[in-house]
Amino acid sequence: MKVKNQPARPENTSARDQLASRRRARSRLIHRIFVIGVIAKGVDGAVELIVGLLFAVLSPAAIKGLIFLMIQGELREDPTDIVANLIRHNTAMVIHSRASASAFLLLHGVVKLALAAGLAAGKLWSYPAAIVVFAGFTIYQVCELANGYSLFLALITVLDVAVVALIVMEYRHVRRAHTYGS
């Protein structure tokens, strides 16, 4: 039964139409994953900014107390918890290098937040800037991994490589849409 004012649709779509449909679906999926990556970078930047500010304003005793407060429940539940014990054992190093750690975290946080905001707003300048900056961070992380293995840093590096790849794919799509006006 036909509905008025609607063209009849053929029962079998052509192979070209099916291919175009798959490409659009793939593009939408990549865009959704890109959005999640941008949100993750924004949250990461916000956390780095907050921690950097805390390192800048808190005393060494307050930092030690805050870290212990954050991990004490986990240590009470499982005294052999690897992450909590790593944090506890590295507290002295963090306190010793808190000025440089604060500057590093503040700078990283501001840069990541600015780039994530630009990407979220679809600003064309932010795509190449984010690719260069995040690739630079990733190269630094790979160099750090070469000096000493860290499972956490390895995971973050893999995620950062994925985010850079997503930004590249999204930038190609945005540039093409911007060029052709679609």
C-alpha positions as CSV (number, residue, x, y, z in Angstrom):
1,M,0.0,0.0,0.0
2,K,1.4,3.4,-1.0
3,V,1.2,6.5,1.1
4,K,0.4,9.7,-0.8
5,N,3.3,12.1,-1.5
6,Q,6.0,9.5,-0.8
7,P,8.0,8.0,-3.6
8,A,7.9,4.2,-3.9
9,R,11.1,2.6,-2.5
10,P,12.5,-0.3,-4.4
11,E,12.6,-3.5,-2.4
12,N,16.3,-4.1,-3.1
13,T,18.7,-1.3,-2.6
14,S,21.7,-1.1,-4.9
15,A,25.1,-2.2,-3.7
16,R,26.2,1.4,-3.9
17,D,23.4,2.5,-1.6
18,Q,24.3,-0.3,0.9
19,L,28.0,0.8,0.8
20,A,27.1,4.4,1.4
21,S,24.8,3.4,4.2
22,R,27.7,1.4,5.8
23,R,30.0,4.3,5.4
24,R,27.6,6.7,7.1
25,A,27.1,4.2,10.0
26,R,30.9,3.8,10.4
27,S,31.3,7.6,10.3
28,R,28.7,8.0,13.0
29,L,30.3,5.4,15.2
30,I,33.8,7.0,14.8
31,H,32.2,10.4,15.7
32,R,30.6,8.9,18.8
33,I,33.9,7.4,19.9
34,F,35.7,10.7,19.1
35,V,33.3,12.5,21.3
36,I,34.0,10.1,24.2
37,G,37.7,10.6,23.6
38,V,37.3,14.4,23.7
39,I,35.3,14.1,26.9
40,A,38.0,11.8,28.4
41,K,40.7,14.3,27.5
42,G,38.6,17.2,29.0
43,V,38.1,15.2,32.2
44,D,41.8,14.3,32.3
45,G,42.7,17.9,31.8
46,A,40.4,19.1,34.6
47,V,41.8,16.4,37.0
48,E,45.3,17.5,36.2
49,L,44.4,21.1,36.7
50,I,42.8,20.4,40.1
51,V,45.7,18.2,41.3
52,G,48.2,20.8,40.0
53,L,46.4,23.5,42.0
54,L,46.3,21.3,45.1
55,F,50.0,20.6,44.8
56,A,50.7,24.4,44.5
57,V,48.6,25.4,47.5
58,L,48.8,22.5,50.0
59,S,51.6,21.9,52.4
60,P,53.6,18.6,52.2
61,A,51.8,17.3,55.3
62,A,48.4,18.2,53.9
63,I,49.3,16.4,50.6
64,K,50.4,13.3,52.5
65,G,47.2,13.4,54.6
66,L,45.0,13.8,51.5
67,I,46.7,10.9,49.7
68,F,46.4,8.7,52.8
69,L,42.7,9.7,53.1
70,M,42.1,8.7,49.5
71,I,43.7,5.2,49.8
72,Q,43.0,4.2,53.5
73,G,39.7,2.5,52.7
74,E,41.2,0.5,49.9
75,L,44.2,-0.5,52.2
76,R,41.8,-1.5,55.0
77,E,39.8,-3.6,52.6
78,D,42.9,-5.2,50.9
79,P,46.3,-4.4,52.5
80,T,48.1,-5.9,49.4
81,D,46.2,-3.7,46.9
82,I,48.9,-2.9,44.3
83,V,47.6,0.5,43.2
84,A,47.1,1.8,46.7
85,N,50.5,0.6,47.8
86,L,52.2,2.2,44.8
87,I,50.5,5.5,45.6
88,R,51.5,5.2,49.3
89,H,55.1,4.4,48.4
90,N,55.4,7.1,45.9
91,T,53.9,9.8,48.1
92,A,57.4,11.0,49.3
93,M,58.6,11.4,45.7
94,V,55.4,13.4,44.8
95,I,55.9,15.7,47.9
96,H,59.6,16.1,47.1
97,S,58.9,17.2,43.5
98,R,55.6,19.0,44.1
99,A,56.6,22.3,42.6
100,S,57.7,20.8,39.3
101,A,54.8,18.3,39.4
102,S,52.4,21.2,40.0
103,A,53.7,23.2,37.1
104,F,53.6,20.2,34.8
105,L,50.1,19.3,35.8
106,L,48.8,22.9,35.6
107,L,50.3,23.3,32.1
108,H,49.0,19.9,30.9
109,G,45.6,20.5,32.4
110,V,45.1,24.0,30.8
111,V,46.4,22.7,27.4
112,K,44.1,19.6,27.4
113,L,41.1,21.6,28.5
114,A,41.6,24.3,25.8
115,L,42.1,21.7,23.1
116,A,39.1,19.6,24.3
117,A,37.0,22.7,24.3
118,G,38.1,23.6,20.8
119,L,37.4,20.1,19.6
120,A,34.0,19.9,21.3
121,A,33.1,23.2,19.7
122,G,34.3,22.0,16.3
123,K,36.9,24.8,15.9
124,L,39.0,23.9,12.8
125,W,42.2,25.2,14.5
126,S,41.9,22.8,17.4
127,Y,42.2,19.6,15.3
128,P,45.7,20.1,14.0
129,A,46.8,21.6,17.3
130,A,45.4,18.7,19.2
131,I,47.0,16.2,16.9
132,V,50.4,17.8,17.3
133,V,50.1,18.4,21.1
134,F,48.6,14.9,21.9
135,A,51.1,13.2,19.6
136,G,53.9,15.1,21.4
137,F,52.6,14.0,24.8
138,T,52.4,10.4,23.4
139,I,56.0,10.5,22.2
140,Y,57.1,11.8,25.6
141,Q,55.2,8.9,27.2
142,V,56.8,6.3,24.9
143,C,60.3,7.7,25.9
144,E,59.3,7.4,29.6
145,L,58.2,3.8,29.0
146,A,61.6,3.1,27.4
147,N,63.3,4.3,30.6
148,G,61.1,2.3,32.9
149,Y,57.9,0.2,32.4
150,S,54.7,1.3,33.9
151,L,51.4,-0.5,33.2
152,F,49.4,2.6,33.9
153,L,51.5,4.7,31.5
154,A,51.4,2.0,28.9
155,L,47.6,1.9,29.0
156,I,47.4,5.7,28.9
157,T,49.7,5.8,25.9
158,V,47.6,3.2,24.0
159,L,44.5,5.3,24.8
160,D,46.3,8.5,23.7
161,V,47.3,6.9,20.4
162,A,43.7,5.9,19.8
163,V,42.5,9.4,20.6
164,V,45.0,11.0,18.2
165,A,43.9,8.5,15.5
166,L,40.2,9.5,16.2
167,I,41.1,13.2,16.0
168,V,42.8,12.6,12.6
169,M,39.8,10.7,11.2
170,E,37.3,13.3,12.6
171,Y,39.4,16.2,11.2
172,R,39.4,14.6,7.7
173,H,35.6,14.3,7.9
174,V,35.1,17.9,9.2
175,R,37.5,19.3,6.6
176,R,35.7,17.4,3.8
177,A,32.3,18.6,5.1
178,H,33.6,22.2,5.5
179,T,35.1,22.1,1.9
180,Y,32.0,20.8,0.2
181,G,29.6,22.7,2.4
182,S,27.6,19.7,3.5
